[in-house]
Amino acid sequence: MNQAVTDYIEALNTKPKQEWQAEVSAHLRKIVHDSIPDVEEKIQYGKPHFLKNGKYAAVLGTAKGWVTLTIFNAEALEAPEGFFEEGAPDRKTVKIFKDQTVDYDLLAKLLQQAANAD
């Protein structure tokens, strides 16, 4: 794991009323690592990016009121209606709000599926 990504997540604990984002981000990071063997991570454009074989697999982002996880190579992914934000078909983004119930098992499955698609 990359120390800069750890620092990014830990810094979320210092923002008033946004500590929940650190917990969600750490959980998402673990899911990415558990779902994509040999994933590499780095900070790029100010956010944690996760790469498989040098290609983007996912990116984690935060804003004042939510956390996002974007999955790349996502054309074939299927999820319940409204699970992903509207956007480009090759990228699927889930937006997580405070106190929202998140289907982390589904996210793990989708990450695996996208990472193994060619």
Number of C-alpha atoms within 10 A of each C-alpha: 11 11 11 14 22 17 10 17 22 17 13 18 15 11 13 8 12 17 16 17 27 21 15 19 24 15 12 19 24 12 18 26 17 14 18 20 11 11 21 19 24 18 17 11 7 10 16 23 23 25 20 16 10 10 14 18 26 26 22 20 17 18 10 10 12 17 20 20 23 20 25 22 21 22 14 12 17 12 12 7 7 8 15 16 14 11 9 11 12 13 19 23 20 19 17 19 17 14 7 9 8 14 9 12 10 12 19 18 14 20 25 18 18 21 25 12 11 6
